[in-house]
Amino acid sequence: MHSNTASPTATRPFTLRRATDGDLDGVLALLAEAAGWLNRQGVRQWPADGFPAGRITPLIGEGVLYLLDREDEPGGREGEGGPVATLALDGHADPEFWTRGDDPGSALYVHKLAVARDHAGMGLGEALLDWAGLRALALGKRWLRLDCSKDNPRLQGYYRGQRFAHLRTVDLPHRASGALFQRPGGLRARPSGLALPFSDRRGSSVPEHV
C-alpha cells in the first residue's frame, strides 16, 4: 500500500464500485505498478511483477474486489487509464496467520490495497480503509484486519498511523507478509464528520454481503 494522508477535498471526484470481469486488465496493471514500486522500496510483500490473473479473477467473481474511478463529471471517467485505487474486503482470514484464538469471524480483512502512483498523496488509501472500517461496523464485525510485510517498518508505520494496532508478527519462511494489524470496526482515521472523497456506487444488483 502506498498512499500518504492528505486533506480531503470538499467535493467527491471519485466513485467506488465493485470490479467486473471487464476490469481485470486494469486491476492487474494497477497491482503490477504497485508491486513494482513496493519492491523498488525494498518491500517484498508482493511479487515484483504483480499478480497472475488467477489470483484476482476469484475476487472479482466473489464480488469482494472494489475499484475507485476518477470522474471528470457525473457519470464520466477520466481517460482510459483504468482504476486509480483498489482493495479487496472480505471475511477470509488467512489460516497461516489468524488462529482460532483470534476469533476470525469477528473481522473483515483487507487485501490487495493499492493506489496508482499518479494519485499517491491524495489520501485515497486512508479513505478506503475508513470505508472498510465502516463496512465492518455495518456488518456487525468487531475488527478490521490486515497483514503486511514483516520486514518493512515504514509500511507498518503507515498502518499504525491509520490507528491500526500491531498484534504480532508471524514469521514463516515462505511468506513475505506476516505482520498482523487490526483496528476496531468503524474507527475513522480522518477527523469525525469529514466525508469520504468518493461516492459509493456498489450497486444493489450484487448481494450486500460486504
N, C-alpha and C positions, 0 to 999 in steps of 0.2 A: 504494500500500500504506500502511496507516495503523494500525499497532498498535504499542504500546510494550511493551518487555520487562517481564515481571512474574514473580515467583517461581511456579513450577509447583506445583499442588496435589498432594497425595498420592493423591487419587482421580482417576478418568478420567471426567469428566462429559460428554465429547464423543465422538461417533462419526464416523470418517472413512469415506466411501463414494463410489462413483462416481455421478455425476449421471445421471439418466434423463430421458427426454422429458418426464415429468410435472413435472420440476423447473425447466423453462425459465423460467416466470414468476418464480419465487422467485430464480433466479440473476440474471435481468435486473434485478429490483428491487434486489438487493444491489449489483450493479455500478453501477447508476444512483446509489444512495446514496453509494457510494464515490467515483464520478466527481464528483458534486456537491460532496462535501466537499473533494476534492483541488483542484477549480477554485476553491473559495472560499479555499483556502490559497495560491492563485496557481500551482498545479501544473497545467499544461495537457497532461499526458500523455494523458489520456483525453477523449473527447467529453463536454461538460458534462452532457448528458442521458443518458449511458450508451451502451451498445452496441445496435445493432439485433439482432434475433433471428438474422439471417443470419450474424452473426459468431460466435454462441455455439452454434447448433444443430450445426455440424460437429464442434465439440469434444466435445459430448455423444455424437454418433454414433460418433466415433472411440474413445470410452472413455477420454479423457485429461483430462476435467474432474472434479474432486473437490470434495466438499462436507463441511463439518463441521456436524453436527446436535448440538444440546444435548439430553441425556437427563435427565429428572427421575427416572427409574428405569429399570432394564434393559428395553430394548425400547420405551421410551416416548420421545416427543418433546415438547419444550416448546412448548405453544401452537400457533398457526398462523402463526407469523412467518417460516417458511422457514429456509434455512440461515443459520448465523452466520458462516461464512467459506467461501471458495472459492479454488481455484487450478487452473490447467491445468499439466500436466507432460508434456512430450513431447520428441521428438528433432528438432523443427523449428527450424532455425537460420535466422533472418530473413536472406535473401540480401543485403539492403541494409546489414546491419550486420556479419555474420560472413563472413569471407573464407576461401578455401581454406587460407591460412596459419594460420588458427585451428584447423584440423582439426575442422570442425563435428561430425563423427560421434563425437568423443571426449567429448561432453557431453549432458546433459539440460538442457532450457530451461524456465524458469518463466515463465508468462504469467498474466494476469488474477488476480493475487493480491489479495484484498480481505477485510477483516474488517468485520462490521457495527459501526456506531458504538456501539451499546449493549453491545458486547463488546470494545471497544478497551481497551488497557491490561492485558489478561489474558495476553499472551504468545502468542496464537494464531498470529499471523503468523510469529513466531520458530519456533514448534513445527512449522508446516507447512514452513518452509524446512529445518528439521532433518530432517523426514521425507523431503523431496525429495532432500536430500543422501545420505541412507541408501539411497534407491531408486537413485540414480545409482551408488553403490558396488556395490549388489547386482547391477546390470545390467552391471557391468564398465566403467562410464564414468569417465573421469578427473575431469571437471569438472561442477559445477552452475553454470549461467549464466543471466543475465537482462539485459534492457536497461530503463532507466528515464529519466525526464525529464532532458534535457541541461542544463536551466536552473535546476534546483532543488537547491541544496546541502544542504538539510535532508533531502530524500528520499535523496539519495546518501549522506549521513552515516548514515542509518538502515542502509543496506546495508553500509557499512563497519563499523558496529557489530555486524553479523552475520557479520563476518570475510570479507566479500567484498572482493576487490581490484579497483580500477578499472583496466581495461586501456587504454581510450582512449574518446574521445567522437567519434562520427560526426555531423557537423553537416550535415543535409540540410534544405533549406528547407521541405519538405512533411511533415516528421516532427518531432513534439514530443519524442519519445523519441530516444535515441542514445547515452546514457552506458552503456557496456558493463562489466559486472561478472562475476566468476567466483570460485568458491572450490572447493577440492578436494572431490570426492565423499566423503561420509561424515563430513566435518568438522562436528562439532556445536557450535553456538553456546552451548548450555547446558552446565553442568558435567557432566563424564563421569559416567555412571551414573544420572542422573535420568531418569525415564520421561517419555515424551511424554504430554501431558494428554488423550489420546484413544485410543480403541480402533480398530484398523484392521480394518474390515469391508468391504473392497472386494468380496469375494465371489469364489468360484472359478469362477463361470459365465462370467466375462469373461476372454479370453486374457490371460495375465500378461506383457504387453509393457512396461508401465510401472507 
